[in-house]
Every structure is written in structure tokens, then in C-alpha cells.
């Protein structure tokens, strides 16, 4: 299967991985994830005494011969998990590399939106290869577009096309976009949010939205997309800094002292977000766009325990 977002050689590697959920999975469709209920998988769970009406194929004759008591074997019920992907397409994501507004679209992974698309495609493909159900949404100041739930590797092309065609859309407002009943996944599961986390409401807006998803029974992975210029800006002199979403600007004399103050504020900002996530069992993963894609997947995401072999 070809993807405009992922190198062909990466797909077989992704099929050996899966998103890592810490919860028992309940569902109505047979899948590959163990739920908290007994069912019809091939993985043995326990014995219980036979009662009339039980499937005789599960009767354990060896136990009966040893003990004289009738027992049946029980197996773990394996169900699908619902994986929801939320991609921030606000204007601040269109930073680095070639702009999405330029002729020909994004050309390099150093663009935050492109890098986020690639990571979302990789996670979605892992889930589809594991027979999980995947749905996706694009957001800025609201939910701009949705991909309804899909299942199986054969559906991956629909996910890839949906993500590839996503274009930037104005001002980001995480609370307005995601803090509504209509934005929530249809049932409890695992939610992945890909964003640069630059919002007017700051950390309070982010915390409120994450709490809302937790209350809806979501296990959350927050993937923070950052560029080299945001982490280590190399600018100096008298500059006019322009907000890419609001269009407002400010004259600033960039000195070493100003850059040090910026870095301290950035550390404080990301530290507050990661600390909040840690306290509430949310996986927070910072992924620099200058990292090769495979490093972002196998070191950042796997290192945070968000994916496993």
C-alpha cells in the first residue's frame, strides 16, 4: 500500500507495533485486544464449574478425570479498541519548511503540520493493522472535518487521504473546538491529540480540554509538535514579530537576555503542561520536527510508552 505521507518501507515496521492502552477493552466487534470480560479468543483465562447450557467443547475432561468435578475452560474476550486522532490545523501549525499556501504544498517534514500528519498516519496505521477502529478529526477554532470510524488495513488509504488533504484553517481555539459534546469520541477509548499547543488561552485552555476528555473515558496521548526555531531561535536585532493567527505584530529588540527569558518561559510553559499530564495519567510526548520520522516514532512515542511491540 502506497502512502503520500509514509515511506513504503516503514509500513511493515509499523505493523509490528501497536498503540499501548493500559485499560481492558470493551467492544462489540471481535478484535485483537483483551477486554475485561471472558469470551472466545485463544488465550486461556481460568476455569469455572460446568453449568447446563455451557459449550461442551470447553469441557475439560482431563480435570474431570483427576478431580471428578466438571469444569469448563474460559478464554479472554478480545475486542477492538476505539482510537481517535485529533489533528490541529490552525495557522500556527503551518510553520517551518514550505508553507501549505505555497504552490505545490509542503515539501519537508520540518513543517509542523506535515510532521503531525505523518505521525498521525503512522499511529492510525498501527491501530488499523491491530484491527482497532480508527476515527479522525481536524480542528482549529472548531471541528473542521471528520473521518468516521474505519477498520482494517484495507481502510488505511482513506485515513492517509484524509490527513494528506488537510490544510491550515485560521485561529486555533482548543477549548471551543474540543470542549463540546459533539467533539467527543462516540465511546470510551484512546485519544491522540497532535498540536503545537499554541493557544490564546494558554495552559488553562489545554488543561480544561484534557480534563473534559478524561471525564468522557478517554485514555489520552498528547503529542506536542515543536520546531527547531521554537526550541532554539536564532534571531537578533530589531524585529517585528507577527502572530500567524491573529495577524497582530510587535516591535522587539532581540538580545541574548531576551532569548534567555523566552527559553525560560517556554520551559515553564511545557513543564506545566507535562506536569499536569503526569498527574492525571496522560502521556505527554514532545516531538521535534527536525527529528527523522522514524526517530519520532521509535524514540519519542515508544520511549513514552505510547506504542509497544
C-alpha positions as CSV (number, residue, x, y, z in Angstrom):
1,X,0.0,0.0,0.0
2,X,1.4,3.4,-1.0
3,X,1.0,6.5,1.1
4,X,2.0,10.1,0.3
5,X,2.8,10.6,4.0
6,X,4.8,7.5,4.9
7,X,7.7,5.8,3.2
8,X,6.7,2.3,1.9
9,X,9.5,0.6,3.8
10,X,8.1,2.0,7.1
11,X,4.7,0.3,6.8
12,X,5.9,-3.3,7.6
13,X,7.7,-1.9,10.7
14,X,4.5,-0.2,11.9
15,X,2.6,-3.5,11.5
16,X,4.8,-5.0,14.2
17,X,3.8,-2.2,16.6
18,X,0.5,-1.3,18.4
19,X,-0.8,1.7,20.4
20,X,-0.4,0.9,24.1
21,X,-3.5,1.1,26.1
22,X,-3.4,0.5,29.9
23,X,-7.1,-0.4,30.0
24,X,-9.1,-3.5,29.4
25,X,-11.0,-3.0,26.2
26,X,-14.7,-3.5,25.8
27,X,-16.4,-3.6,22.4
28,X,-19.0,-5.3,20.3
29,X,-16.7,-6.4,17.4
30,X,-14.1,-9.1,17.7
31,X,-10.6,-7.6,17.7
32,X,-7.1,-8.3,18.9
33,X,-7.2,-6.5,22.3
34,X,-8.1,-8.2,25.6
35,X,-11.1,-6.9,27.3
36,X,-12.1,-7.4,31.0
37,X,-14.7,-10.0,30.0
38,X,-14.4,-13.6,29.2
39,X,-15.0,-14.6,25.6
40,X,-13.9,-16.7,22.6
41,X,-10.3,-15.9,22.0
42,X,-7.5,-18.5,22.0
43,X,-5.9,-17.2,25.2
44,X,-6.8,-19.2,28.3
45,X,-8.0,-17.2,31.3
46,X,-9.5,-19.5,34.0
47,X,-11.7,-22.5,34.9
48,X,-15.2,-22.4,36.3
49,X,-17.7,-25.2,37.2
50,X,-19.8,-26.6,34.4
51,X,-23.5,-25.5,34.3
52,X,-26.2,-26.8,32.0
53,X,-26.1,-24.9,28.7
54,X,-22.3,-24.4,28.6
55,X,-20.5,-25.1,25.4
56,X,-19.4,-28.7,25.7
57,X,-16.4,-28.0,23.6
58,X,-14.9,-26.1,26.5
59,X,-15.4,-29.0,28.9
60,X,-12.0,-30.0,30.3
61,X,-12.0,-33.9,30.5
62,X,-8.5,-34.1,32.0
63,X,-9.6,-32.0,35.0
64,X,-12.7,-34.1,35.3
65,X,-10.7,-37.4,35.3
66,X,-8.4,-36.0,38.0
67,X,-11.0,-34.5,40.3
68,X,-14.3,-36.0,39.4
69,X,-15.7,-32.4,39.1
70,X,-16.9,-30.9,35.8
71,X,-15.1,-27.7,34.8
72,X,-15.1,-25.7,31.6
73,X,-12.3,-23.6,30.3
74,X,-12.7,-19.8,29.9
75,X,-10.8,-17.6,27.5
76,X,-10.2,-13.8,27.4
77,X,-12.6,-11.9,25.2
78,X,-10.6,-10.0,22.6
79,X,-12.3,-6.8,21.4
80,X,-11.4,-3.8,19.2
81,X,-10.4,-0.5,20.7
82,X,-11.6,2.9,19.5
83,X,-8.7,5.1,18.6
84,X,-9.4,8.8,17.9
85,X,-6.9,11.1,16.2
86,X,-7.3,14.9,16.5
87,X,-5.1,17.0,14.3
88,X,-4.6,20.7,15.0
89,X,-4.7,22.6,11.6
90,X,-4.6,26.1,13.0
91,X,-2.3,28.6,11.3
92,X,0.5,28.3,13.8
93,X,1.0,24.7,12.7
94,X,2.0,26.0,9.2
95,X,5.5,26.8,10.3
96,X,8.8,25.6,9.0
97,X,9.7,24.3,5.6
98,X,7.5,25.3,2.7
99,X,4.1,26.8,3.6
100,X,0.9,24.9,2.8
101,X,-0.2,28.1,1.0
102,X,2.8,27.9,-1.4
103,X,2.5,26.3,-4.8
104,X,3.0,22.5,-4.5
105,X,2.2,22.2,-0.8
106,X,4.5,21.1,2.0
107,X,7.8,19.7,0.9
108,X,9.6,18.8,4.1
109,X,9.0,17.2,7.4
110,X,10.4,20.3,9.2
111,X,6.9,21.8,8.6
112,X,4.9,21.2,11.8
113,X,1.7,20.4,10.1
114,X,3.3,17.9,7.8
115,X,5.2,16.3,10.6
116,X,2.0,16.0,12.6
117,X,0.2,14.4,9.6
118,X,3.0,11.8,9.3
119,X,2.8,10.9,13.0
120,X,-1.0,10.7,12.9
121,X,-0.8,8.5,9.8
122,X,1.7,6.2,11.5
123,X,-0.4,5.8,14.6
124,X,-3.6,5.3,12.6
125,X,-1.9,2.6,10.5
126,X,-0.6,0.8,13.6
127,X,-4.2,0.8,15.0
128,X,-5.8,-0.4,11.8
129,X,-3.2,-3.2,11.5
130,X,-4.2,-4.3,15.0
131,X,-7.9,-4.4,14.0
132,X,-8.7,-1.4,16.1
133,X,-11.3,1.1,14.9
134,X,-9.9,4.5,13.9
135,X,-11.6,7.8,13.6
136,X,-10.0,11.2,12.9
137,X,-10.9,14.9,13.2
138,X,-9.3,18.2,12.1
139,X,-9.7,21.2,14.4
140,X,-8.8,24.8,14.7
141,X,-11.5,27.1,16.2
142,X,-13.9,24.2,15.7
143,X,-14.1,20.7,14.2
144,X,-13.3,21.4,10.6
145,X,-13.7,17.9,9.1
146,X,-14.1,14.3,10.3
147,X,-13.3,10.8,9.1
148,X,-15.9,8.4,10.5
149,X,-14.7,5.2,12.1
150,X,-12.8,2.8,9.8
151,X,-11.3,-0.7,10.5
152,X,-8.7,-2.9,8.9
153,X,-5.5,-2.3,6.9
154,X,-7.6,-2.0,3.7
155,X,-9.1,1.2,5.0
156,X,-5.7,2.9,5.6
157,X,-5.8,4.6,2.2
158,X,-8.9,6.6,3.4
159,X,-7.0,7.7,6.5
160,X,-4.0,8.7,4.5
161,X,-6.0,10.7,2.0
162,X,-8.0,12.4,4.8
163,X,-4.8,13.6,6.5
164,X,-2.9,14.5,3.3
165,X,-5.7,16.8,2.2
166,X,-5.9,18.7,5.5
167,X,-5.0,22.4,5.1
168,X,-4.5,25.1,7.6
169,X,-7.6,26.9,8.8
170,X,-7.3,30.1,10.8
171,X,-7.1,30.7,14.5
172,X,-6.7,27.8,16.9
173,X,-9.1,27.6,19.9
174,X,-8.7,24.2,21.6
175,X,-11.5,24.8,24.1
176,X,-14.0,26.0,21.6
177,X,-13.1,23.2,19.2
178,X,-12.9,20.2,21.5
179,X,-14.7,21.1,24.8
180,X,-18.1,20.3,23.4
181,X,-20.2,17.1,23.5
182,X,-20.2,16.8,19.6
183,X,-16.4,16.8,19.5
184,X,-16.0,13.7,21.8
185,X,-15.4,10.2,20.5
186,X,-18.6,8.1,20.3
187,X,-17.4,5.7,23.0
188,X,-14.6,5.3,25.6
189,X,-11.2,4.5,24.0
190,X,-7.8,6.1,23.3
191,X,-7.5,9.7,22.0
192,X,-4.4,11.1,20.4
193,X,-4.1,14.9,20.0
194,X,-1.4,16.3,17.7
195,X,-0.8,20.0,18.2
196,X,1.9,22.7,18.7
197,X,-0.2,23.8,21.8
198,X,-0.1,27.5,20.9
199,X,-3.4,28.7,22.0
200,X,-4.6,32.2,23.2
201,X,-6.0,30.6,26.4
202,X,-2.6,29.0,27.3
203,X,-2.2,26.1,29.7
204,X,-5.6,26.7,31.3
205,X,-7.3,26.1,28.0
206,X,-5.3,22.9,27.4
207,X,-5.9,21.6,30.9
208,X,-9.7,22.2,30.7
209,X,-9.9,20.3,27.4
210,X,-7.8,17.4,28.5
211,X,-10.0,17.1,31.7
212,X,-13.1,17.0,29.5
213,X,-11.8,14.1,27.5
214,X,-10.7,12.2,30.6
215,X,-14.2,12.6,32.0
216,X,-15.5,11.0,28.8
217,X,-13.5,7.9,29.4
218,X,-10.6,8.6,27.1
219,X,-7.0,7.5,27.6
220,X,-5.1,10.4,26.2
221,X,-1.8,10.8,24.4
222,X,-0.8,14.5,23.8
223,X,1.8,14.8,21.1
224,X,3.4,18.2,21.3
225,X,4.8,19.2,17.9
226,X,7.8,21.7,18.2
227,X,10.2,23.2,15.6
228,X,13.9,23.9,15.9
229,X,13.1,27.7,15.7
230,X,10.8,27.4,18.7
231,X,13.2,25.5,20.8
232,X,16.4,27.4,19.9
233,X,15.5,30.6,18.0
234,X,18.5,32.1,16.1
235,X,17.4,35.7,15.6
236,X,18.8,39.0,16.7
237,X,18.4,42.7,16.2
238,X,15.3,44.9,15.8
239,X,12.5,42.7,14.5
240,X,8.7,42.9,14.1
241,X,7.2,39.6,15.3
242,X,3.8,38.8,13.8
243,X,1.2,36.4,15.2
244,X,0.5,34.0,12.4
245,X,-3.1,33.5,13.6
246,X,-4.2,36.9,14.8
247,X,-2.1,39.0,12.4
248,X,-1.0,41.3,15.2
249,X,2.6,42.4,15.5
250,X,5.1,43.8,18.0
251,X,8.4,45.5,17.6
252,X,11.1,43.7,19.6
253,X,14.8,44.3,20.1
254,X,16.1,40.7,20.2
255,X,19.1,40.4,22.6
256,X,20.7,37.5,24.4
257,X,18.8,38.4,27.5
258,X,15.5,38.4,25.6
259,X,16.2,35.0,24.2
260,X,17.1,33.6,27.6
261,X,13.8,34.9,29.0
262,X,12.0,33.3,26.1
263,X,13.6,29.9,26.7
264,X,12.8,30.1,30.4
265,X,9.1,30.9,29.6
266,X,9.0,28.1,27.1
267,X,10.4,25.6,29.7
268,X,7.9,26.9,32.3
269,X,5.0,26.5,29.7
270,X,5.9,23.0,28.6
271,X,6.7,22.0,32.2
272,X,3.3,23.0,33.4
273,X,1.6,21.0,30.6
274,X,3.7,17.9,31.1
275,X,3.3,18.1,34.9
276,X,-0.5,18.3,34.6
277,X,-0.4,15.3,32.2
278,X,1.8,13.3,34.5
279,X,-0.5,13.8,37.5
280,X,-3.5,12.6,35.5
281,X,-2.1,9.6,33.7
282,X,-1.9,11.4,30.3
283,X,1.0,10.6,28.2
284,X,2.8,13.8,27.1
285,X,5.3,13.4,24.2
286,X,7.3,16.3,22.7
287,X,8.3,15.6,19.1
288,X,10.8,18.0,17.4
289,X,10.1,18.3,13.7
290,X,13.8,18.2,12.9
291,X,14.0,14.6,14.0
292,X,13.6,12.0,11.3
293,X,10.2,10.4,11.3
294,X,11.3,7.0,12.5
295,X,13.2,8.6,15.4
296,X,10.0,10.5,16.3
297,X,8.1,7.2,16.3
298,X,10.6,4.7,17.7
299,X,12.3,7.0,20.2
300,X,9.8,9.7,21.2
301,X,6.5,7.8,21.1
302,X,7.8,4.4,22.1
303,X,10.1,5.9,24.7
304,X,7.0,7.5,26.3
305,X,5.2,4.1,26.4
306,X,2.6,5.3,23.9
307,X,3.4,2.4,21.5
308,X,4.7,-1.1,22.0
309,X,5.9,-4.1,20.0
